[in-house]
Amino acid sequence: KKKIIITFYFILVSSAFADERMVSGLDVFNNKGQCASCHQLNSAKSEGVIGPNLDLLRPTFGQVIAVVTRGIGVMPAFEGILDLKEIEAVSYFVSESTK
């Protein structure tokens, strides 16, 4: 019984954390990061056409972190603009939204 309760607790805690990251990531995507102005992403209801369509690209968490941090092509680096927690949240949001 104890193992089941502990397992259930960890599932709840990780689900709550995941939902928090999704909400925070959506906020960064649409507001502080202004990703929506360039990228299409259905879950964010964004229709940008300058950058790649993220629904089609389906980047991984690590790919999003790398690109958001360092930039690529005409996309600027967001290191120093977004903090690490914001970069991780938006990366989680994009990668989970496009699975």
N, C-alpha and C positions, 0 to 999 in steps of 0.2 A: 504494500500500500504506500509506504513512504516513498519508494522510487517513482511510483506513478504520480504522486502529488508533486514531487520535486520536478519531474519531467514536465508536467502540466504548467508549473510555475515558470520554468524557463521558456516554454513556448509562449506563454502570455507576455512575459517581459520582452522577449525578442520581437514579438508582434507589435507591441506598443512602441518599441524603439524604431522598428521599421516604418510604422505609420508616421511617427514624428519626423523621421528623415524624409519621407515622401512629401509631407506638408511643407517642411522647411525647404526641400529641394525645388518644389513647385514655386515657392515664393522667390527663391533666388533666380530661377529660370525666367520668371515673368517680370521681376522687379529689379533687384540690385544688379544681377548679371545681364539683364536685358537680352537674354538668349532668344526670346520669342520674336524679337525684332528681325532676326536673321534666319531662324530655323523653324521649320515645320515640325510640330510634335502634337499629335492628336490629343494626348492626355493633358496637354497644357492649353489646348484650343488655340495654338499658334499657327500662323500660316506664312511665316517668313520664307522668302525665296532667294536670299543672298547666299546663305550657307546651305549645306546639305540637308536633305529631308531626313531627320533622325529616325523616323518610323521605318524608312527603307534601309538606312545605314545600319541600324541596330547595334550601336557600339557597346562594348563591354565596360564595366565599371572602371577598369584600369585604363582603357583607351580614353574615356571621358576625362578622367583625372589628368592624364598626360596632356591632352589637348587644351583643356581649360587652364591648366597651370602654365604651360609653355607657349600656347598659341600654335597656330599652323596656317600657312597661306596668308590670307587677309585677316584671319581671326587673330585678335590680339591676345597676349598672355594676360591672364587674370590674377596671377600671383601678385600679391600686394594690393589688389583691388578687392578680391574676396579672401577671407581668411580660410584656413585649412578646413574648419568645420563646414563652411559654406561650400567649398569646392567638393568636399566629400558628399554633402547632402545633394547638391545638384547632379553630381555624377551618379549617385545611387538612384535618384529620381529618373534620370534619363535612361540608365541601363535597365532598370526594372520596368519602366513604362514601355520599352520597346521589345521586351522578351516575347 
